């Protein structure tokens, strides 16, 4: 189970209406329904349109889930760095010439890097929760369980405007080669961003599998005494970059799709 994340802001200072505090993250559908209810009652921010509000809810909701996954990766890597640093310092004190002060310093720097990531991801989660608090008209409990909703790419297989428009119940299929552009400029430009994000996400998914195998091998080698600190350090850095980057590509893909749907929903 994922850990609980504490908000860094006091709810009383925000003027949140009295209500039963939420101790879990609602589903996305529940969150969107809350936001729609606010705008229908006229209690949302003045001048905010429904498409804009729903986009912001989706953006911050996905940000929480992405940072949650990245937080777990950083904690996993932090554990590996701590263990390796403890072993390296012990070997160094025992006079093992295979371990240098430079290697120990690199492990310390790697550990500090994970601490920086933890601070960043926790802060992003807290700020996204704060925004959702306003958009949904809720207040959070002091400790909110974020473990429930899975984080995955949204279902959007369309690569062309024609493919997308032809799935609408009222749309008439259009053949390739039909004269004139299909869809407005903003819609077509956003679909380019969707396709770019999709390709990056696919590449990231492939790299994630290879990187996991690399890390498992290097950790095992180091534990058995046949690997060195340099190889383990590089494997941990690569693992962090690839897996954190993968979840960032999922977030970017989802956000691009959400923007596409917002543009398509506007009059």
Secondary structure, 3 states (H helix, E strand, C coil): CCCEEECCCCCHHHCCCCCCCEEECCCHHHHHHHHHHHHHHCCCCCCCCHHHHHHHHHHHHHHHHHHHHHHHHHHHHHHHHHHHHHHHHHHHHCCCCCCCHHHHHHHHHHHHHHHHHHHHHHHHHHHHHHHHHHHHCCCEEEEEECCCCCCCCCCCCCCCHHHHHCCCCCCCCCCCCCCCCCCCHHHHHHHHHHHHHHHHHHHHHHHHHHHHHHHHHHHHHHHCCCCCHHHHHHHHHHHHHHHHHHHHHHHHHHHHHHHHHHHHHCC
